[in-house]
Amino acid sequence: MGLFSMFKGDSGGEMTPHKAFAIALMYCMGADGEMDPEEVGHLLAVIGGERSGGTIGVGANNRALLESAMKYVRTKTPDQFLAEAVPVLTTAQKLCILMNIVDSALADGQAEQEEQQLFDKFQKAFGITDEQFKPYFDVIMLKCDRSVFVDKNHPNNRPDFQVELSGRAA
C-alpha cells in the first residue's frame, strides 16, 4: 500500500478519522445555512475529486465515504458527532480538522458567525487551546489573505514581515 492510497478502502461505514474529517467539513459548510461553491471546491480538494463527462465530482475512492458522511450530518447533531469522533482522533487529526475548518470557512472570503461558533465548539471538544492553535491560524489567515497581492501598503508586505511560530506543539 502506497502512502497516497491509505484511505482508498474507507467506505464510510463506521466512524473513522477519515470519516470524521469529511463530516466535520460538512458541518462547517452547512453551518451558515448555505453551501458556497468555494466550500464545495475545498471539500473536493481535500477529500479527492475526479473529472467525468465535463463535470467535477467526488472521486470514486471516496464516494461511499462522502455519501455516508452526508447521511450522518443529516441525522446527527454536531454534539453527537463530537461524542463519537473525539475518541478515535489523534491530536494531529484534530489539528488537521481544525485547520481545514478554518480554511473552508474562509474559502468564500469570510468566516460567518455560525462557522466561527462551530469551530469554537470543535476546538473545545478537541481540547486544543487558542494559544496552541494560534500559529496554525495565523498561517491559514496569511494563506487566505489575497489582498497582499493588490494592496502594496498591506502590513504583511513590509520588508521586515515574518510569520512567527512559537515552536510549541499542541
C-alpha positions in Angstrom: 0.0 0.0 0.0 1.4 3.4 -1.0 1.3 6.5 1.1 -1.3 8.1 -1.1 -3.7 5.1 -1.0 -4.2 5.0 2.7 -7.8 5.9 2.6 -8.9 4.0 -0.5 -10.6 1.3 1.5 -12.6 3.7 3.6 -16.2 3.0 2.7 -17.6 5.3 5.3 -19.5 2.7 7.4 -18.1 3.1 10.8 -16.6 6.2 12.5 -13.0 6.5 11.4 -10.7 9.5 11.4 -11.2 10.0 7.7 -15.0 9.9 8.0 -14.7 12.4 11.0 -12.7 14.7 8.7 -15.4 14.6 6.0 -18.2 15.1 8.5 -16.5 18.0 10.2 -16.1 19.8 6.9 -19.7 19.2 6.0 -20.9 20.6 9.3 -18.8 23.7 8.7 -20.0 24.0 5.1 -23.6 24.0 6.3 -23.2 26.0 9.5 -24.4 29.3 7.9 -27.3 27.6 6.1 -25.8 27.6 2.7 -23.0 25.7 0.9 -21.0 28.1 -1.1 -19.3 26.8 -4.3 -15.9 27.7 -2.8 -16.6 25.5 0.2 -17.7 22.6 -2.0 -14.5 23.1 -4.0 -12.5 23.0 -0.8 -14.1 19.7 0.2 -13.4 18.1 -3.1 -9.8 19.4 -3.0 -9.1 17.8 0.4 -11.2 14.6 0.0 -10.5 14.0 -3.6 -12.3 14.7 -6.8 -12.5 13.3 -10.3 -13.5 14.8 -13.6 -16.1 12.9 -15.6 -18.0 13.9 -18.6 -17.1 17.6 -18.2 -18.2 17.9 -14.6 -16.2 17.6 -11.4 -17.4 15.2 -8.8 -16.3 13.1 -5.8 -13.6 10.7 -6.7 -14.7 7.0 -6.9 -12.5 6.0 -4.0 -14.3 8.4 -1.6 -17.8 8.4 -3.0 -19.1 5.9 -0.3 -17.3 7.9 2.4 -18.9 11.1 1.4 -22.4 9.6 1.0 -22.1 8.1 4.5 -20.8 11.5 5.8 -23.7 13.3 4.2 -26.2 10.9 5.7 -24.5 11.3 9.1 -24.7 15.1 9.0 -28.4 14.9 8.1 -29.3 12.6 11.0 -27.0 13.7 13.9 -26.1 16.9 15.6 -22.5 18.2 15.9 -22.6 17.3 19.6 -23.5 13.7 18.8 -20.7 13.7 16.2 -18.1 15.1 18.7 -19.0 12.4 21.3 -18.4 9.7 18.7 -15.4 11.2 16.9 -13.2 12.6 19.6 -12.2 9.2 21.0 -11.0 8.0 17.6 -8.9 11.1 16.7 -5.3 11.7 17.4 -4.0 15.2 18.2 -2.6 15.5 14.7 -6.0 14.5 13.2 -7.8 17.1 15.4 -5.4 19.8 14.3 -5.9 18.8 10.7 -9.7 19.0 11.1 -9.5 22.4 12.8 -7.1 23.8 10.1 -9.4 22.6 7.3 -12.5 24.0 9.1 -10.8 27.4 9.2 -9.6 27.1 5.6 -13.1 26.0 4.5 -14.8 28.8 6.5 -12.5 31.4 4.8 -12.9 29.8 1.3 -15.7 32.3 0.4 -13.7 35.3 1.8 -15.0 35.4 5.4 -15.9 33.2 8.3 -19.5 33.6 9.1 -20.6 33.8 12.8 -22.1 30.3 12.7 -18.9 28.8 11.2 -16.9 30.6 14.0 -19.2 29.1 16.6 -18.9 25.6 15.2 -15.1 26.0 15.1 -15.1 27.1 18.8 -17.3 24.1 19.7 -14.9 21.6 17.9 -11.8 23.3 19.3 -13.1 23.0 22.8 -14.2 19.4 22.4 -10.8 18.6 20.9 -9.0 20.1 23.9 -6.9 22.4 21.9 -6.4 25.9 23.3 -6.3 29.2 21.4 -2.6 29.5 22.3 -1.9 26.1 20.9 -3.8 26.8 17.7 -2.8 30.4 17.0 0.4 29.6 14.9 -1.7 27.4 12.6 -4.5 30.0 12.5 -2.0 32.8 11.6 -0.6 30.8 8.7 -4.0 30.0 7.3 -5.1 33.6 7.6 -2.0 34.6 5.6 -2.8 31.9 3.0 -6.3 33.2 2.6 -5.5 36.9 2.6 -5.1 37.6 -1.1 -5.2 41.3 -0.5 -1.4 41.1 -0.2 -1.4 41.0 -4.0 -3.4 44.1 -4.6 -2.6 46.3 -1.7 1.1 47.3 -1.8 0.7 49.0 1.6 -0.6 45.9 3.2 1.2 45.5 6.6 2.3 42.0 5.6 4.1 43.4 2.5 6.6 45.3 4.7 10.2 44.1 4.1 10.5 43.1 7.8 7.3 40.9 7.8 7.8 37.4 9.3 5.4 34.7 10.3 6.1 34.0 13.9 5.7 30.4 15.0 6.1 29.7 18.7 7.5 26.2 18.2 5.1 24.9 20.8 3.2 21.8 19.7 -0.4 21.2 20.5 
